[in-house]
Amino acid sequence: MRHNKKFNHLGRKKAHRDAMLSNMTISLIMHKRINTTLAKAKALRIYAEPIINRAKRDDMANRRLVFSHLQNKEAVKELFGVVADKIADRPGGYTRILKTGHRLGDNAEMCFIELVDFNEAMLAAKTEKKAAKTRRSRSKKTAEAPVAEAEEKTEA
């Protein structure tokens, strides 16, 4: 029975799964966006978000903890440098999963997983939406309709 076992095993033993998630986290930090299956992306989000959250406080203990998970100096340097500057004021939710359809060979559901603050297209669209907000008012047609009906009644 698998009572209270909530994470996806991804059809792998623990050592293989940990190595895969570590490598995927390194790729996510270095490239800011990776293409993978939906199941792996959901497992990666659970694995990577606490590691990314550690980068908010840059001290030796956090660096060592992150390095124990990733085992890659360049990724740790990138995480505590570039990525930490962008996520400093974000309270959580550092990754975004965008579904892209199904893979041709085995029909696996594919997606992009990316760091939220590094998608320039979505950030630009978000600022445009906020700038384009205007107050709503009645259109001319609805405003003129009662006046036109009143004029017809007076003529008759």
C-alpha positions as a Python dict, from the first residue, in 0.01 Angstrom:
ca = {
    (1, 'M'): (0, 0, 0),
    (2, 'R'): (114, 353, -66),
    (3, 'H'): (-65, 542, 208),
    (4, 'N'): (50, 904, 252),
    (5, 'K'): (316, 882, -19),
    (6, 'K'): (243, 1193, -217),
    (7, 'F'): (537, 1249, -452),
    (8, 'N'): (570, 1095, -796),
    (9, 'H'): (835, 822, -815),
    (10, 'L'): (863, 868, -1195),
    (11, 'G'): (934, 497, -1242),
    (12, 'R'): (1286, 528, -1096),
    (13, 'K'): (1474, 425, -785),
    (14, 'K'): (1555, 696, -530),
    (15, 'A'): (1917, 752, -634),
    (16, 'H'): (1826, 778, -1002),
    (17, 'R'): (1534, 1011, -928),
    (18, 'D'): (1747, 1239, -706),
    (19, 'A'): (2023, 1257, -969),
    (20, 'M'): (1772, 1336, -1244),
    (21, 'L'): (1598, 1610, -1043),
    (22, 'S'): (1932, 1760, -944),
    (23, 'N'): (2047, 1771, -1307),
    (24, 'M'): (1715, 1919, -1417),
    (25, 'T'): (1739, 2186, -1145),
    (26, 'I'): (2089, 2278, -1264),
    (27, 'S'): (1960, 2306, -1622),
    (28, 'L'): (1666, 2518, -1508),
    (29, 'I'): (1893, 2757, -1318),
    (30, 'M'): (2146, 2786, -1600),
    (31, 'H'): (1905, 2810, -1895),
    (32, 'K'): (1601, 2962, -1714),
    (33, 'R'): (1364, 2741, -1918),
    (34, 'I'): (1362, 2371, -2007),
    (35, 'N'): (1134, 2145, -2208),
    (36, 'T'): (1025, 1823, -2036),
    (37, 'T'): (724, 1603, -1963),
    (38, 'L'): (449, 1732, -1737),
    (39, 'A'): (510, 1466, -1468),
    (40, 'K'): (881, 1549, -1448),
    (41, 'A'): (806, 1923, -1442),
    (42, 'K'): (567, 1884, -1149),
    (43, 'A'): (823, 1673, -961),
    (44, 'L'): (1095, 1927, -1046),
    (45, 'R'): (887, 2216, -913),
    (46, 'I'): (855, 2042, -575),
    (47, 'Y'): (1231, 1975, -572),
    (48, 'A'): (1359, 2308, -707),
    (49, 'E'): (1143, 2568, -532),
    (50, 'P'): (1286, 2511, -180),
    (51, 'I'): (1638, 2522, -327),
    (52, 'I'): (1562, 2849, -507),
    (53, 'N'): (1406, 2985, -187),
    (54, 'R'): (1739, 2928, -6),
    (55, 'A'): (1906, 3177, -241),
    (56, 'K'): (1719, 3469, -84),
    (57, 'R'): (1958, 3468, 213),
    (58, 'D'): (2315, 3459, 88),
    (59, 'D'): (2516, 3306, 368),
    (60, 'M'): (2760, 3019, 390),
    (61, 'A'): (2509, 2775, 541),
    (62, 'N'): (2259, 2823, 256),
    (63, 'R'): (2531, 2801, -7),
    (64, 'R'): (2655, 2473, 138),
    (65, 'L'): (2303, 2333, 163),
    (66, 'V'): (2227, 2421, -199),
    (67, 'F'): (2562, 2285, -315),
    (68, 'S'): (2490, 1955, -135),
    (69, 'H'): (2179, 1918, -353),
    (70, 'L'): (2318, 2046, -684),
    (71, 'Q'): (2693, 1960, -680),
    (72, 'N'): (2765, 2230, -939),
    (73, 'K'): (2961, 2546, -855),
    (74, 'E'): (2848, 2742, -1161),
    (75, 'A'): (2480, 2673, -1090),
    (76, 'V'): (2519, 2779, -726),
    (77, 'K'): (2697, 3097, -833),
    (78, 'E'): (2423, 3174, -1088),
    (79, 'L'): (2149, 3098, -834),
    (80, 'F'): (2290, 3318, -558),
    (81, 'G'): (2387, 3593, -803),
    (82, 'V'): (2154, 3658, -1096),
    (83, 'V'): (1850, 3456, -988),
    (84, 'A'): (1853, 3577, -624),
    (85, 'D'): (1841, 3942, -737),
    (86, 'K'): (1524, 3883, -939),
    (87, 'I'): (1338, 3672, -680),
    (88, 'A'): (1426, 3882, -374),
    (89, 'D'): (1079, 4031, -329),
    (90, 'R'): (876, 3731, -453),
    (91, 'P'): (712, 3534, -169),
    (92, 'G'): (710, 3200, -358),
    (93, 'G'): (607, 3046, -687),
    (94, 'Y'): (940, 3083, -864),
    (95, 'T'): (856, 2846, -1151),
    (96, 'R'): (584, 2837, -1415),
    (97, 'I'): (467, 2533, -1613),
    (98, 'L'): (336, 2595, -1967),
    (99, 'K'): (182, 2296, -2143),
    (100, 'T'): (289, 2251, -2506),
    (101, 'G'): (93, 1949, -2626),
    (102, 'H'): (179, 1582, -2666),
    (103, 'R'): (502, 1417, -2779),
    (104, 'L'): (482, 1245, -3115),
    (105, 'G'): (640, 911, -3020),
    (106, 'D'): (461, 811, -2701),
    (107, 'N'): (193, 1080, -2662),
    (108, 'A'): (345, 1199, -2334),
    (109, 'E'): (217, 1541, -2227),
    (110, 'M'): (499, 1792, -2281),
    (111, 'C'): (556, 2130, -2122),
    (112, 'F'): (802, 2408, -2055),
    (113, 'I'): (906, 2480, -1699),
    (114, 'E'): (1065, 2819, -1652),
    (115, 'L'): (1170, 3067, -1389),
    (116, 'V'): (890, 3322, -1362),
    (117, 'D'): (1097, 3641, -1347),
    (118, 'F'): (1303, 3557, -1656),
    (119, 'N'): (1032, 3534, -1925),
    (120, 'E'): (1065, 3876, -2089),
    (121, 'A'): (763, 3828, -2318),
    (122, 'M'): (522, 3765, -2030),
    (123, 'L'): (671, 4047, -1823),
    (124, 'A'): (622, 4290, -2114),
    (125, 'A'): (263, 4174, -2167),
    (126, 'K'): (191, 4217, -1797),
    (127, 'T'): (310, 4580, -1796),
    (128, 'E'): (107, 4655, -2111),
    (129, 'K'): (-211, 4522, -1951),
    (130, 'K'): (-167, 4740, -1644),
    (131, 'A'): (-100, 5051, -1856),
    (132, 'A'): (-400, 4991, -2084),
    (133, 'K'): (-658, 4991, -1804),
    (134, 'T'): (-921, 5262, -1845),
    (135, 'R'): (-1245, 5345, -1673),
    (136, 'R'): (-1558, 5211, -1831),
    (137, 'S'): (-1838, 5439, -1937),
    (138, 'R'): (-2164, 5394, -2121),
    (139, 'S'): (-2130, 5368, -2494),
    (140, 'K'): (-2298, 5625, -2718),
    (141, 'K'): (-2552, 5375, -2846),
    (142, 'T'): (-2689, 5294, -2502),
    (143, 'A'): (-2680, 5658, -2396),
    (144, 'E'): (-2864, 5779, -2710),
    (145, 'A'): (-3124, 5501, -2719),
    (146, 'P'): (-3350, 5642, -2443),
    (147, 'V'): (-3329, 5988, -2598),
    (148, 'A'): (-3432, 5857, -2941),
    (149, 'E'): (-3729, 5668, -2791),
    (150, 'A'): (-3841, 5978, -2605),
    (151, 'E'): (-3830, 6185, -2927),
    (152, 'E'): (-4043, 5927, -3112),
    (153, 'K'): (-4309, 5938, -2840),
    (154, 'T'): (-4328, 6317, -2849),
    (155, 'E'): (-4367, 6323, -3230),
    (156, 'A'): (-4655, 6075, -3224),
}
